[in-house]
Amino acid sequence: MVLSRGWSAFLVGVGIWTWVIWPRFAVAIWQDPRAWVSGTVGEGAPTAFLWVHALLIAASLAIGTTVGVLGIRGWLIAGRSETR
């Protein structure tokens, strides 16, 4: 299957969007008092709130990276197909 340049650009955009949004969300979760047993940021053990969000963020970044890489590969292959 060969993606069109339009769909490839969309996938690259989704990958970029993922890397713009999720790291900012990670900072917000880290700074949330609910993420720490003591209620003070960075003190005490992390709570389930932090761990669940950390897994969500990691999975989203992995999926976003994969989608972005597929978009780049699709863009390059579509470019080769147009020149033939």
C-alpha positions, 0 to 999 in steps of 0.5 A, a space after each residue: 500500500 502506498 499512502 498519498 502525500 496528503 495522508 502522509 503529511 497528515 500522519 507526520 502532523 499527528 506525530 508532531 502534535 503528539 510530541 508537542 502536547 504530551 510532554 507538556 501534559 507530563 510536566 503538569 502531571 509531575 507538578 500535580 500534588 495528587 502525584 505524590 503521597 506527601 502532597 508536595 511535588 517531588 517529595 515522597 513516593 509517587 502515587 498510582 495517579 502518577 504511574 497511570 499517567 506516565 504509562 498513558 504518556 509513554 504509550 501515546 508518545 510511542 504511538 505518535 512516533 510510530 505514526 510520524 515515522 510511517 508518515 515520513 516513509 509514506 511521503 518519501 515513497 509517494 515522492 518516488 512513485 510520482 517521479 516514475 
